[in-house]
Amino acid sequence: MKIAILTQPLIQNYGGILQCYALQTILQNMGHEVVVLNRIKSIRLKQLILQIGSFTKSIIKKYILKRKDINIVNPLSAYYNEKLNTPIHLKTINNSVSAFIKQKIKISEAICLSRQLNRYYSKEKFDILIVGSDQVWREMYSPCITDYFLGFLSNKDKTKKIAYAASFGTSENPISYEGIKLCKEHINKFDAISTREISGVKLVKELFNKDASLVLDPTLLLSAEDYIQLIKEDDSVSEMPHDTLTTYILDWSHKKKKCIDGIAAELKLLNRNDIYPDDSSSYSFRMKSIPQWLASFRNARYVITDSFHGCVFSIIFRKDFAVIINNERGSDRFTSLLRILELEDRIISVDDKESIMSVLTTPIAYANVERKIEDMGNVSLSFLNRYINESN
């Protein structure tokens, strides 16, 4: 069958790229043809002003303050280039990251309007549409929230429609009052709904009076060996350090830095692998390639992260890790997964020395974790197989 995936824009976000790659790979392994719908944001004045401000700061740091660790990225990089008919971000975010997207993900032309999305979808004659995964139902991250509830399709459209591991990102409703009213008009178009958080199942019921299944993020449906094969494709990975304290921190603060420095001293791990520098911002950080990013977790002796997918890949590579909850980006993504895998004790507070010491001195019993992943993985694959193969 010909399947379309509608997910968040593939910008400079390792987890977002890899969850899309994983879902595509799983569907391809089932024998299907897969295309990712490249729905991107149109320019909004307020956001553009903020990005130009960040871009200006990066120029000052690089050329006036002579900072060598700063990359300059076009402030329009996440938006549509009508002349080239491609998303500019695939050309500017990072050569190796954009190369991974181009080589590993079959992606459509750039689509920045709902009517264009409808036109492309109709023209390509897809058999199935899958919305997911990641925070596709979090309005602040969405190019157009109603598109992710199938608002771009008419009620007469006969293709099968599935939400797989869709995420609100939080335990509270993240969609505006007006957005909810519009989405309620469209959610009945789904033939099946699943979320990756326990709270997501509850929110679907409370907001839309619909039932949803609980499934795994697609990254957890591939094995460590699947990702190791990607690592092997990058020759530079062989030069990366091993036995490190790997930190993948999206939002640095003085308290987090102090906490991590203390953990490094406690573990006697002087060999640090900080994936983002302290002053990182969306337009100044130095990105690793996807294989390098994966290798940072594979090579680690210990991981500290405030990222959901940083947590996921620590688990995939069987690493002891500590999680600093990132409330602004959505804490329920962490707590739900860790509750399912009985790893809630990996959560630390930067101010709580007792919780930190408990995590540092308690290795993870991965045999139990992997049994739970296998059980939930079977449930997740059964969900996909059932609704993909079920007759309309």
Buried (B, 14 or more C-beta within 10 A) or exposed (E): BEBBBBBBBBBBBBBBBBBBBBBBBBBEEBEBEBBBBBBBBEEEEEEEEEBEEBBEBBEEBBEEEEBEEBBBBBBBBBBBBEEEEBBBBBBBBBEBBBEBBEEBBEBBEBBBBBEBBBEBBBEEEBBBBBBBBBBBBBBEBBBBBBBBBBBBBEEEBEBBBBBBBBBBBBBEBBBEEEBBEBBBEBBEBBBBBBBBBBBBBBBBEEBBEBEBBBBBBBBBBBEBEBBBEBBEEBEEBEEBEEEBBBBBBBBBEEEBBEBBEBBBEEBEBEBEBBBBBEEBBBBBBEBBBBBBBBBBBBBBBBBBBBBBBBBBBBBBBBBBBBBBBBEEBBBBBBBBBBEBBEBEEBBBEBEEEEBBEBBBEEEBEBEEBBEBBEEBBEBBBEBBEEBBEEEE
